[in-house]
Amino acid sequence: MYIPHTHPTHINESLLTCAQEYLRRPTSAADWWAEPNSHVLGSRDLAREVHGTWMGVTKQGRLAVLTNYRENTPETVVGLRSRGSIINGFLVLPPDSPMTAQQYIEELVAGGEGQAAGGFSLACGDVMGPLGIVSNRASAGDEIPWVATGRNQTVGLSNTAFGDRSWPKILEGERLVKEALQKSYSKQESESELIERLLGVLSTDTLPRLHDRATLEEYIPFLSESIFIPAVGDPDEGVDVVVSHGAEAHTLYLKGMYGTQKQTVILVEESGRVKFFERTLYGDDTRKIPVGEGDREFEFVVER
């Protein structure tokens, strides 16, 4: 996730995200959610009953992004509580709810609800203002950092603790996003051209190539080096793994091919106009989708 704030022209804030996941894990394409949450826009994870998301925005301007914390084994990825329910809780607040992002974060931390989920970092706030970042893998007593608090800021967040500057993909992503925005401005590019340029940043592939049958576990130490993750892992794997927690069972897809499944760019103008663009690269059957065929675009003006 990269949050440049702001574009040199009328763009107030931008958000770029990559959804990297086991390719057989079922997800929906981005869309407005069904009632009573029709004010929420985003894709959804269909593997767990809560149908959580990893990134969403509302007609009222609430914005939230969730990144998984990289765990050492697949088993520790799954918690008693879905991480998707953490981000959903903020997005599905009633349109007229007075709760702020700061209040939501404070209640989340005070209640300890996030500790039952797998490792995550949650960035949430308003499309026109700062975003607070909370993690259930942060040290006790850590202050909540806020980003996009001023102009000309670009902040990267990945599958590690916020502030960890040891990941090349974070540093390189921040640099490339700044460069892309400057080039787009100097060339006076259209909105569509800017989106394609930013998608190019999200498609930057610097992953070292291992042997042909290398597993995801072999690639894990190198995932921090590349913004884009091509499909890696054993294509012959893909047996569903059923993990039970009490009486509830979840069908998970913790084997087989893994990579960047979706790319999303959100542009927010100073007027409150929001442009949401999502590109899906792989279907649930792990087949590559031709560029453009998995694209979804939405546009709306924030309701105040």
N, C-alpha and C positions, 0 to 999 in steps of 0.2 A: 504494500500500500504506500502510495506517495501522495502527499498533500501539498501542492504548490499554492502559495497564497501571497501574491496574486499575479495574474497575467498582466502585461504592461498596458493592455487596452481596457475594455469594459468588463472583462471577466474578473469577478471578485474572488472566486475560489474554484479550484479544480480538485478532483479526486480520481486517482488511478488505482485500480486493484487488479490483482491476478488471483483467480481461484485455482489452487493447486491441490489435487485430490486423486484418490484412486478412481480411475476412469469408469469403472463399473458402478460406482456409487451413483444411485439415481438422483437427479436434480431436475428442477423445472426451469424453463426459460423465464427471463424477467417479465413481470406483468404486474398489474394492479391486483392486490389480493381480494379475496371474496369478502363479503359482509361477515361480521361487522367491522372488518379492518380494511375497507376499500380505499382508505386514505394512504395505504402503504404500498410502495413500489419496490420490487426486488425479486430476485430468484429465491428458490427454496430448496432445502435438502429434504428429499423424500424418503431417506433411509430410516429416519426415526419419526415416531408418531407426532412429535411436536411440530414437525415441518419448519424447523428454524431456518434462518438465513445467515449469511456471512456479511452481507452489506445491503442496506436499504435506506430509502429516503421517503419522507411523507409530504403530503400536500401542504402541511403546515411548516415544513422546513426542518423537521427533525432528521438528523443524519447519523448513521451508526455503521461501524465496520468492525468485524471481529476477525482476529488472526489466531490460529491455533499455535500453541507453544510447542516447539519440537520436543517430543518425548523420546526416550531411548528405545522403547519397544512399542509395537502396535497395541499391546494389551493396555498400556497406561494411557493411550489416547482416549479411551472411552471412559467417561465418568458416570456416576449414578444419575447426574442431571445433564441434559443436553446443553451444550454451549449455545446452541441455537435459541434456546429459551431465554438465555441471558440477554441477547441482543433483541429478541422479539419483545421482551418486556418493556423496552424503551420505545420501540417503534409503534407498538399497538396501543400506547396510551391514548385515551380519547382525544379527538381533535381539540377539544376545549380544555384539556387538562392543564393546570397551571404549573405542573411539575417541571423543573428545569433539569438539564443534564447534570448539573452539580448535585442537585437533590437526589437524583436517581443513583448516581455513583455513590454518594454518601450512604444511602440506604442499602445498596448492594454490598458495600464494604462492612457496614455495621451489622447487617444480618448474617453475614458469612455464607450466603447462598452460593456464591461463586466457587467456594472450596469443594463443593460436591461434583463439580464439572471437571472435565479434562483441562489441561493447561490452556489459558487463553489470555489475550490482551484485547480490550474493548475500547474503541475510540468512539465517543458519542458527543453530540452537541447540535449546533444549528448550522445550516448551510451558509449563513451570513456571518457567523461568529466563530469563536474558538471551540476546539474539541478537547474534552478531557480524556485521559488514557488511564485505564485501570487494569491491573493484571492480578490473577490469583496465584501467580508465581513470583510476585514482588515480595521483598522483605517486609516484615511487619513494621508498621510505623512510617513507611515510605510516603512522601507527599504525592498527591495526584498531580502529574504534569499536565499542562495545557498547551496545545499547539495551535498554529494559525491565529496567533494573538496579535499579529501586526502584518504589515505589507512586506512583500518580497521575502517570504519564508518558504522553504521547501523542506518537508520532513518525511523521512522514510520509516516505516514500521514493518517488521517481518515476523518470522516465527521464533522470535527470541525476545528478551526483555527490552522494553523501550529504553533507548540510551546506549544499547550495546553497539558500539561502533566497530566491532571486529568483523562484521559480515560485509564482504565486498559488494554484494548485491544491493545493500542499503546505500552505501557510499556512491557506487556507480549510478544507481537509480536517481539519487538526488541530483547528481551532476548532469545526467542526461536529460532529466526533466527541465532543469533550468535552461540548458542549452536549447532544447526543443521549443520552449516558450519564447526565448529570445529570437531564434531563427524565424519562428512563425510570425512574430511581430514585425521583424525587419522585412519580411517578404509580403506583409499585409495579406496573409492567407485567410481563406474563408474558414468558417466554423468546421466544415467537413474536412478540410485540409488539416486543420489543427488536430482534430480527433485522430485522423490517420497518422499524423506525426507522433502523437502520444501513444497510439497503439504500437508504433514502431519501437518506442522505448520499452513497452511491455513485452515485446518480442525479441529483446536482446538476449541471445543465447551464447553464453560463455561456459557452459557446463563441460568439464573434461569428459572425453569419451573413454569408457572402459571396454572390456571385451563384450562380444555380441550377446552373450547370455547373462550379463551382469544383472543381479537382482536389485530391487530398490534399496535393500539393506546395505548393499555395497556402494550405492550412490549417495546415501544419506550424508556422509561426511562432506560431500561436495555441493549439496543443494544450496548452501549459503553463498556460493560463488556466482550463481547465475540468476538473473531476473526471470527469464523464461526457462521453464523446464520441459524439454521435449519428452515424448512418451518413453519411459524407461521401465524396466522390469520384464518379467517373464510373461509373454502373451498367452501362454498355455495355462497359466494360473487364473483363478477367478472363481474358485469355489466359495460360496457364501459361508461366512463364519457367523454362527449364531452365538451371541453372548447374552446370558440371562442375568437380570438383576431382580431378584425376588420373583414376583409373579409376571414381571414384564420381560418380554424378549424382543430384541432388536436384531434385524438382519443387517449385517455390516459387510462392507466390501473391503477387506483389509489385505487383499492379495492381488497379484496381477499388475497390470500396467498402471503407471502413475505419471502425472504430468500436469501442465497448465491446461485446465479444462475451459475456463472462461476468462475473458478480459473485459473490464468495465472502465469507462471514462465518464465522469460527471463534470459538467461545466455549469457554473453558477454566475449569472450576470449581476451587476450591481442593482438592476431593476427588480431582481427576484426571479427572473426567468431561469429555469433549470432545464438543461439538456442531458438526458440519460442515454448512454449508448452501451450496449452489451454485445460482445462477440463470443459465441460458443464455438470451440474448436474441435471437440470430440463428443460423440453421442455416448449414451450409456452402454452401447455395445462395443465401445473403444474405437469405432471407426472414425477416421478423420473427416470432418465436415468441410467441404470446399469453402474457401474464404468468401464471405458475404452471405452464404446460405443460412448461417446461424446468427445473423445480426438482428438486433432488436433496438428500436429507437423510440424514445418517449420525450415529450416536451410539456412543461406546465409552468405556471407562475405560482409562486408560494403565496398561500392565503394567510393574510395577517388580520 
